[in-house]
């Protein structure tokens, strides 16, 4: 499991990143009222942060269960 965990974490990162791009963008646009040039990078960073949390949780959980 130790060698497979980074692959699973990477796949989870990519899936979460791809699936959260639109909802995060919509959230930032409506609730935070970002628009224009700031909205694109802000949604990119926010989606990346969410995906990194999920990937990190997967890696941490695999270390706990070794």
JOQUILIN-V300649 format. One record per residue. N is the residue number from 1. RES is the residue in one letter. PSI is psi in degrees with one decimal (NA if undefined). Layout:
{{N | RES | PSI} {N | RES | PSI}}
This chain:
{{1 | X | -26.3} {2 | X | -34.0} {3 | X | -21.0} {4 | X | -24.8} {5 | X | -44.2} {6 | X | -33.1} {7 | X | -44.5} {8 | X | -41.5} {9 | X | -38.9} {10 | X | -43.6} {11 | X | -41.9} {12 | X | -40.2} {13 | X | -48.3} {14 | X | -41.2} {15 | X | -47.2} {16 | X | -40.8} {17 | X | -46.2} {18 | X | -38.1} {19 | X | -23.3} {20 | X | -2.6} {21 | X | -53.1} {22 | X | -47.3} {23 | X | -38.2} {24 | X | -40.7} {25 | X | -43.7} {26 | X | -41.2} {27 | X | -47.4} {28 | X | -33.4} {29 | X | -38.5} {30 | X | -47.5} {31 | X | -41.2} {32 | X | -13.9} {33 | X | 43.5} {34 | X | 149.7} {35 | X | 165.3} {36 | X | -138.1} {37 | X | -29.6} {38 | X | -30.5} {39 | X | -43.0} {40 | X | -58.0} {41 | X | -34.7} {42 | X | -42.1} {43 | X | -33.6} {44 | X | -47.4} {45 | X | -41.2} {46 | X | -43.1} {47 | X | -39.9} {48 | X | -38.6} {49 | X | -42.2} {50 | X | -42.9} {51 | X | -37.9} {52 | X | -37.0} {53 | X | -42.4} {54 | X | -45.6} {55 | X | -41.1} {56 | X | -38.7} {57 | X | -38.5} {58 | X | -46.2} {59 | X | -40.0} {60 | X | -41.8} {61 | X | -38.1} {62 | X | -32.2} {63 | X | -35.4} {64 | X | -34.7} {65 | X | 11.5} {66 | X | NA}}
